[in-house]
Amino acid sequence: MIDFEQKIDTLIDKLKSFKSGEKVFNPWADTDATDNPSVDAPMLRRKNLKKYLLEHKNAKYILLAESPSYGCHYTGIAMTSEDVLHKYPDIFNGYKTTSLYGNIKEKTAAIVWDVISGAEKDFVLWNTFVLQTYKDNFSPRKPKTKEIYSGLAILNDFIALFADKEIISIGKTAESTLLKYDLYRDTTYVRHPSCGGENIFRLQMQEILNTL
């Protein structure tokens, strides 16, 4: 039987080779001008991700958002920025930052970790579409339907890796993708904290935390 670590290695190999059109960034394979040139940034992000997934083997929930933003770009971990790594040193002991500055912040990451810190082992974080999508000016954009479709195999592999976990969908993209492609029928929906949804997200997540 293939053990959990081997399954993670297989998933990360797939992430490393995954490509999906233009205006996307693969944190586990790509580099850009904002990466620290003195380190192998994609390799460090792959190591971060493997360590994170191994440490969350016994999570109770998959917390599934839409797609990576600046946080995952530099850490390799969904909804987790370099600033979060520094803010929670006991949780992220041994993790590496990869940007030129080493302290990139992201609002969604800050909110999510503020909510789950203290119960972080109960949640494993992931994105519906795993690559960072951006516009011509490098601002974030919603992933296209064809991009989400191209990444379904990886999403399915991740769900299979944590097959006994319940899935909480952060936002409509995550929820609709799970239902449209029959990947998971009983997902719990919570409001995405961006675009004015922070207070509702916090209230809905607190209801879930109260059940732990």
C-alpha positions, 0 to 999 in steps of 0.5 A: 500500500502506498503510504501518505508521504508517497502520495504527497510526493506524487501530488507535488510532482504533478503540481510541479509539471502542471501548466494551464495557459497564460497569465498564471504562476505555478508556485512549485515550478516557476520563478519571477523577478520578485523571488529571492534569486539566492535560493531555489524558490520553487524547491523551497515552496515544494518543501514547505507544502510537503511539510505542511501536508504531512503535519495536517494528515489528521485534519478534520476539514479541508478548507477549500478556497478559489485560487492562490494570491500573493500568499501562496505565491511565496510560501507554496501553501494555500491562504498562507503568506510570508507574514503568516509564517512570521506571525505564527513561528511555533506553527511554522517552525522550519518553513522558508520564505522565498520573496526578495523581502521575506515578509509579503502580506495578504489580507485573506491569509491574515483573516483565515489564520486569525480565525483558525489559529489555535485549531489550525491542525483541524484544517488543511488549506487548499485551492480549487484551482491551484495556480495563481491567476493574474491580469496584465497588471499582475492584479489577481483575477478569477480563474476561467472555467477552462482553467478550473477544468484543466486542474480538476485531476489535481483537485480530485487527487487532493480530495482523495489524499484527505478522503475522510475529511469534510470539505468547507467551501470558501466562496461560490467558486469552490462550492460550485466546482465541487457540485458541478463536477460531482467531486463532493456533494455535502460541502459546507459553504462559507462566505469568502472573506474578501470583498466585504465578506470578512464579518460573515466569514468569521461568524460562519467559521466560528459556528464550525469551530464551536463544534470541534 
